[in-house]
Amino acid sequence: MHHLRRHRLRFLSLRTSHRQRYKRMRHRLRLMVSRLQPIRMRPDPPNRVARLQYMSGSVSIQPQGTGDWAAGVINRPLTSSDNVWTDKDSRAELNVGSGLIRMSSESSLTLTSVSDNTTQLELHQGTLSLRVHNLAPGETYEIDTPNTAFTVQTAGEYRVDVDSNGNTSEVTVRRGEGQASNNGSSVAINAGQQAHFGGW
């Protein structure tokens, strides 16, 4: 009898220990699932980034959220809020989507927003040329200056100039068409036209 009782007690203790282990495993699994769920719910990062595909002279990059400038490197990915500066007698070319961005000497540019459907640039000074090979439905290319915001409406070639003080801007449409706006008013700029904007 004592022998059977010992076996029964051992069996009960084994069942109790297995239950405790099972409960601990279930608790750990719940914690893992609760930690994984927010990660799955986060929006996917944009598939599209800009890349520095050509540079001549001194080109500097300031990544978003940092105060330090670094020398440009070919094929370096660039994304929202990154800054690009071309020094005197320097050039840079950036590729984003079907767009090719050329920066001339002493030009300051911020990539305000780079996402799957939007490329928004801010030219603080200097010259920027934009060639859009194909403008997909719902896709936006916008160039902001201290005086205007220019939105590309068709594939084409565009140029924006901003003086070193940021007081005046010129938008030239070589091919294609776009719209410039400021303070609620807008003007269409078609192929072969140029618009001048002062400090409003």
C-alpha positions as CSV (number, residue, x, y, z in Angstrom):
1,M,0.0,0.0,0.0
2,H,2.8,2.4,0.9
3,H,4.4,1.5,-2.4
4,L,1.3,2.4,-4.3
5,R,0.7,5.6,-2.4
6,R,4.3,6.7,-3.1
7,H,3.7,6.1,-6.9
8,R,0.4,7.9,-6.7
9,L,2.0,10.9,-5.0
10,R,4.8,10.9,-7.5
11,F,2.3,10.8,-10.4
12,L,0.3,13.7,-8.9
13,S,3.5,15.8,-8.4
14,L,4.5,15.1,-12.0
15,R,1.1,16.2,-13.2
16,T,1.3,19.3,-11.1
17,S,4.8,20.2,-12.4
18,H,3.6,19.6,-16.0
19,R,0.7,21.9,-15.5
20,Q,2.9,24.6,-14.1
21,R,5.3,24.3,-17.0
22,Y,2.4,24.4,-19.4
23,K,1.0,27.6,-17.8
24,R,4.5,29.2,-17.8
25,M,4.9,28.3,-21.6
26,R,1.4,29.8,-22.3
27,H,2.3,33.0,-20.4
28,R,5.6,33.3,-22.4
29,L,3.8,32.8,-25.7
30,R,1.2,35.5,-24.8
31,L,4.0,37.9,-24.0
32,M,5.8,37.1,-27.3
33,V,2.5,37.6,-29.3
34,S,1.8,40.9,-27.5
35,R,5.3,42.1,-28.4
36,L,5.1,41.0,-32.0
37,Q,1.6,42.5,-32.7
38,P,2.7,46.2,-32.7
39,I,5.5,45.4,-35.1
40,R,3.2,43.8,-37.6
41,M,0.8,46.8,-37.3
42,R,3.5,49.4,-38.2
43,P,3.3,50.8,-41.7
44,D,5.8,49.4,-44.1
45,P,8.7,51.8,-44.9
46,P,8.6,53.3,-48.4
47,N,10.2,51.2,-51.1
48,R,11.5,54.3,-52.9
49,V,14.5,56.3,-51.9
50,A,16.7,58.9,-53.7
51,R,20.2,58.0,-54.6
52,L,23.3,60.1,-55.3
53,Q,24.2,58.7,-58.7
54,Y,26.8,61.3,-59.8
55,M,28.9,64.0,-58.2
56,S,31.7,66.3,-59.3
57,G,33.7,68.5,-56.9
58,S,32.6,68.9,-53.3
59,V,29.2,67.5,-52.4
60,S,28.0,67.2,-48.8
61,I,25.1,65.3,-47.2
62,Q,23.4,66.0,-43.9
63,P,21.2,63.0,-42.9
64,Q,18.0,63.7,-41.1
65,G,18.1,64.3,-37.4
66,T,21.8,65.0,-37.3
67,G,23.8,68.2,-37.2
68,D,26.9,66.8,-38.9
69,W,27.7,67.0,-42.6
70,A,29.4,64.2,-44.4
71,A,31.1,63.9,-47.8
72,G,28.7,62.5,-50.5
73,V,29.2,58.9,-51.6
74,I,28.0,57.5,-54.9
75,N,24.9,55.4,-54.6
76,R,24.2,56.5,-51.1
77,P,20.5,56.3,-50.4
78,L,18.7,59.5,-49.3
79,T,15.3,59.9,-47.8
80,S,12.9,62.4,-46.2
81,S,14.5,65.4,-44.4
82,D,18.1,64.7,-45.8
83,N,20.0,67.8,-46.9
84,V,22.3,68.1,-49.9
85,W,24.8,70.9,-50.6
86,T,27.0,71.4,-53.7
87,D,30.0,73.6,-53.2
88,K,31.4,76.1,-55.6
89,D,32.1,74.6,-59.1
90,S,30.5,71.3,-57.9
91,R,27.6,69.2,-59.4
92,A,25.4,66.4,-58.1
93,E,22.8,64.1,-59.7
94,L,20.1,62.3,-57.7
95,N,17.8,59.6,-58.9
96,V,14.4,59.0,-57.4
97,G,11.6,57.0,-59.1
98,S,11.5,58.0,-62.8
99,G,12.9,61.5,-61.9
100,L,16.5,62.7,-62.4
101,I,17.5,65.7,-60.2
102,R,20.5,67.8,-61.2
103,M,22.0,70.3,-58.8
104,S,24.4,73.0,-60.0
105,S,27.1,74.9,-58.2
106,E,26.4,76.3,-54.7
107,S,22.9,74.8,-54.4
108,S,21.2,73.8,-51.2
109,L,18.4,71.2,-51.3
110,T,16.2,69.4,-48.7
111,L,14.4,66.2,-49.6
112,T,11.3,67.2,-47.7
113,S,9.4,64.0,-48.4
114,V,10.4,60.8,-50.3
115,S,7.7,58.1,-50.4
116,D,6.3,55.6,-52.8
117,N,4.1,58.2,-54.6
118,T,5.6,61.6,-53.5
119,T,8.8,63.4,-54.1
120,Q,8.8,66.8,-52.4
121,L,12.0,68.9,-52.6
122,E,12.9,72.3,-51.2
123,L,15.5,74.4,-53.0
124,H,16.9,77.0,-50.6
125,Q,19.3,78.5,-53.1
126,G,21.0,77.7,-56.4
127,T,19.8,75.8,-59.5
128,L,17.9,72.5,-59.7
129,S,16.9,70.7,-62.9
130,L,14.3,68.0,-62.8
131,R,13.6,65.5,-65.6
132,V,10.6,63.3,-65.1
133,H,10.5,60.4,-67.6
134,N,7.1,59.0,-66.6
135,L,4.5,60.5,-64.2
136,A,2.3,57.6,-62.9
137,P,-1.3,58.2,-61.9
138,G,-1.3,59.6,-58.3
139,E,2.5,60.3,-58.4
140,T,3.6,63.8,-57.3
141,Y,6.8,65.8,-57.9
142,E,6.9,69.1,-56.1
143,I,9.7,71.7,-55.8
144,D,9.3,74.3,-53.1
145,T,11.3,77.6,-52.9
146,P,11.1,80.5,-50.4
147,N,8.6,82.2,-52.9
148,T,6.6,79.5,-54.5
149,A,5.6,75.8,-54.7
150,F,5.8,74.2,-58.1
151,T,4.0,71.0,-58.9
152,V,4.8,68.9,-62.0
153,Q,1.7,67.8,-63.9
154,T,3.2,65.8,-66.7
155,A,6.5,64.1,-67.7
156,G,9.0,66.7,-68.9
157,E,12.0,68.8,-68.1
158,Y,11.9,71.6,-65.5
159,R,14.4,74.1,-64.0
160,V,14.1,76.1,-60.8
161,D,16.5,78.9,-59.8
162,V,16.7,80.6,-56.4
163,D,19.1,83.6,-55.7
164,S,21.5,83.2,-52.8
165,N,19.4,85.4,-50.5
166,G,16.2,83.5,-51.2
167,N,14.4,86.6,-52.4
168,T,13.6,85.6,-55.9
169,S,12.7,82.4,-57.7
170,E,12.4,81.5,-61.4
171,V,10.6,78.4,-62.8
172,T,11.3,77.4,-66.4
173,V,9.4,74.6,-68.2
174,R,11.4,73.3,-71.1
175,R,9.1,70.4,-71.8
176,G,5.9,69.4,-70.0
177,E,3.6,71.5,-67.8
178,G,3.2,72.4,-64.1
179,Q,1.6,74.7,-61.7
180,A,3.1,77.3,-59.3
181,S,1.2,78.5,-56.3
182,N,1.7,80.8,-53.3
183,N,-0.7,82.3,-50.8
184,G,-3.8,80.8,-52.4
185,S,-3.0,82.0,-55.9
186,S,-1.7,79.8,-58.7
187,V,-0.4,80.1,-62.2
188,A,0.0,77.4,-64.9
189,I,3.4,77.2,-66.6
190,N,3.6,75.4,-69.9
191,A,6.4,74.2,-72.2
192,G,8.6,77.1,-73.3
193,Q,7.5,79.4,-70.5
194,Q,9.2,81.0,-67.6
195,A,7.8,82.5,-64.4
196,H,9.5,84.9,-62.0
197,F,8.5,85.1,-58.3
198,G,9.6,87.8,-55.9
199,G,9.5,87.9,-52.1
200,W,5.8,88.0,-51.4
